[in-house]
Amino acid sequence: MKYDLCVVGGGPGGVRAARLAGQAGLKVALVERAALGGTCVNLGCVPKKLFVYASHYAEDFVDARAYGWSFSQPTFDWKTLRSAKDAAIERLNGVYARLLAEAGCHVIKGTARLSTPREVVVGDERIHARHVLIATGGQALRPDIPGAGHGLISDDIFHLDALPARAAVVGGGYTAIEMA
């Protein structure tokens, strides 16, 4: 397959570059092995914000009583929150896919390997492009410290079957601080 541009990575930078190139009339392929939207949409900003918003409701329910509101004791269901988070992320993944399709971009699911400066291999498929943009971003890593295998990285938090009663947070990144 021949393209003007092959973008490796479907996070915000890769999607925007592919979309703008497609809108400019270039023939564009975008390769992504996971869900479109990158870390922020799938494993960072978006799910973290939804969890933080949900965490404040308990305080709001208590405060509301001081302003004349009365209601039975509210309860919390972790699986409902997790499902709502998944639905919000799925909607955003769809928005990215729609924007890319409208720009004429060809999205290829899989892991890319650069074989030459102008050839990207995904499985058995060889993608030839005049330009290749690598926009793979980063990912959370488990620290190399004793006992780290017993812990979770931030990506894991968003998929737990049950809400932990307590947690210790190691690290001081944006997601770590808000999750704490």
Phi, psi and omega per residue, in radians:
M1 nan 2.417 -3.122
K2 -2.016 2.304 -3.124
Y3 -2.346 2.789 2.985
D4 -1.328 -0.639 -3.090
L5 -2.489 2.329 2.983
C6 -2.057 2.102 3.128
V7 -1.787 2.203 3.078
V8 -1.804 1.892 -3.137
G9 2.121 2.137 -3.080
G10 -1.881 0.581 3.016
G11 -1.436 -2.989 -3.076
P12 -1.020 -0.702 3.139
G13 -1.198 -0.802 -3.139
G14 -1.146 -0.747 3.131
V15 -1.108 -0.783 -3.122
R16 -1.120 -0.766 3.127
A17 -1.067 -0.798 -3.139
A18 -1.114 -0.776 -3.104
R19 -1.104 -0.831 -3.134
L20 -1.115 -0.705 3.102
A21 -1.117 -0.739 3.099
G22 -1.108 -0.731 3.112
Q23 -1.134 -0.462 3.118
A24 -1.440 -0.004 3.081
G25 1.706 0.069 3.106
L26 -1.391 2.648 3.046
K27 -1.496 2.059 -2.951
V28 -2.195 2.392 2.956
A29 -2.043 2.464 3.052
L30 -2.185 2.227 -3.132
V31 -1.892 2.235 3.104
E32 -2.505 2.301 -3.129
R33 -1.518 -0.371 -3.108
A34 -2.090 -2.709 -3.127
A35 -1.323 2.551 3.085
L36 -1.125 2.576 3.094
G37 1.998 -0.312 3.080
G38 1.254 -2.902 -3.084
T39 -1.058 -0.801 -3.057
C40 -0.995 -0.864 -3.100
V41 -1.242 -0.764 -2.947
N42 -1.649 -0.592 -3.008
L43 -2.428 0.313 -3.088
G44 -2.505 -1.884 -2.985
C45 -0.873 -0.940 -3.020
V46 -1.160 -0.988 -3.127
P47 -1.119 -0.617 3.133
K48 -1.098 -0.768 3.126
K49 -1.106 -0.714 3.114
L50 -1.080 -0.711 3.118
F51 -1.178 -0.721 3.128
V52 -1.128 -0.782 3.102
Y53 -1.003 -0.803 -3.117
A54 -1.103 -0.587 -3.096
S55 -1.175 -0.418 -3.102
H56 -1.413 -0.292 -3.091
Y57 -1.079 -0.621 3.136
A58 -1.001 -0.798 3.106
E59 -1.128 -0.699 -3.135
D60 -1.103 -0.676 3.120
F61 -1.104 -0.730 3.113
V62 -1.121 -0.832 -3.134
D63 -1.082 -0.613 -3.073
A64 -1.059 -0.581 -3.134
R65 -1.070 -0.590 3.133
A66 -1.229 -0.216 -3.129
Y67 -1.964 0.396 3.018
G68 1.637 -0.028 3.134
W69 -1.426 2.430 3.023
S70 -2.340 2.491 -3.121
F71 -2.914 2.869 3.115
S72 -1.222 2.930 -3.098
Q73 -1.058 2.099 3.124
P74 -1.235 2.631 3.089
T75 -2.140 2.779 -3.117
F76 -2.084 2.395 3.104
D77 -2.163 1.907 -3.090
W78 -1.022 -0.744 -3.080
K79 -1.147 -0.575 3.083
T80 -1.165 -0.772 3.102
L81 -1.077 -0.786 -3.133
R82 -1.081 -0.704 3.103
S83 -1.155 -0.696 3.104
A84 -1.124 -0.700 3.082
K85 -1.078 -0.808 3.131
D86 -1.057 -0.723 3.141
A87 -1.142 -0.703 3.126
A88 -1.131 -0.732 3.133
I89 -1.182 -0.747 3.120
E90 -1.050 -0.677 3.103
R91 -1.098 -0.784 3.134
L92 -1.155 -0.669 3.066
N93 -1.025 -0.709 3.117
G94 -1.155 -0.651 3.095
V95 -1.077 -0.813 3.107
Y96 -1.048 -0.803 -3.131
A97 -1.068 -0.738 3.140
R98 -1.123 -0.787 3.137
L99 -1.070 -0.708 3.113
L100 -1.162 -0.759 3.126
A101 -1.090 -0.753 3.135
E102 -1.108 -0.484 3.112
A103 -1.520 0.000 3.114
G104 1.417 0.285 -3.133
C105 -1.416 2.476 3.081
H106 -1.691 2.016 3.135
V107 -1.636 2.243 3.139
I108 -2.052 2.138 3.113
K109 -1.494 2.249 3.095
G110 2.636 3.102 3.125
T111 -1.670 2.199 -3.102
A112 -1.547 2.578 3.018
R113 -2.367 2.229 3.129
L114 -1.439 2.010 -3.111
S115 -1.691 -0.533 3.019
T116 -2.505 3.002 3.128
P117 -1.051 -0.294 -3.110
R118 -2.205 0.281 3.140
E119 -2.354 2.240 3.090
V120 -2.007 2.327 3.128
V121 -1.921 2.274 3.070
V122 -2.243 1.856 -3.041
G123 1.068 -2.158 3.116
D124 -1.611 -0.067 -3.063
E125 -1.562 2.316 3.083
R126 -1.911 2.189 -3.109
I127 -1.953 2.042 3.105
H128 -1.730 2.282 -3.112
A129 -2.464 2.508 3.072
R130 -1.087 -0.637 3.127
H131 -2.339 2.480 3.059
V132 -2.126 2.212 3.093
L133 -1.934 2.130 3.091
I134 -1.717 1.974 -3.087
A135 -2.285 1.009 -3.011
T136 -1.510 -0.183 3.102
G137 1.134 -2.596 -3.102
G138 -2.373 -3.102 3.102
Q139 -2.627 2.741 3.124
A140 -1.203 2.473 3.119
L141 -2.127 2.519 3.047
R142 -1.329 2.265 -3.112
P143 -1.145 2.627 3.137
D144 -1.555 1.258 3.129
I145 -2.311 2.697 3.137
P146 -0.997 2.335 3.098
G147 1.484 -0.031 -3.086
A148 -1.044 -0.486 3.132
G149 -1.120 -0.310 3.123
H150 -1.500 -0.174 -3.083
G151 -1.751 -3.139 3.126
L152 -2.048 2.668 2.931
I153 -1.647 2.889 -3.049
S154 -0.978 -0.585 3.130
D155 -1.010 -0.626 -3.078
D156 -1.198 -0.545 -3.036
I157 -1.015 -0.631 -3.033
F158 -1.331 -0.062 -3.086
H159 -2.189 0.190 -3.121
L160 -1.095 2.508 3.089
D161 -1.256 -0.477 -3.131
A162 -2.448 2.611 3.096
L163 -1.299 2.184 3.131
P164 -1.170 2.554 3.107
A165 -1.231 -0.526 3.106
R166 -2.709 2.827 -3.128
A167 -2.696 2.653 2.981
A168 -1.944 2.349 -3.114
V169 -1.923 2.205 3.088
V170 -1.891 2.161 -3.139
G171 2.071 2.809 -3.076
G172 -2.287 0.436 3.079
G173 -1.271 2.982 -3.067
Y174 -0.980 -0.860 -3.132
T175 -1.140 -0.725 -3.141
A176 -1.061 -0.786 -3.110
I177 -1.111 -0.807 -3.141
E178 -1.213 -0.624 3.114
M179 -1.155 -0.620 3.107
A180 -1.101 nan nan
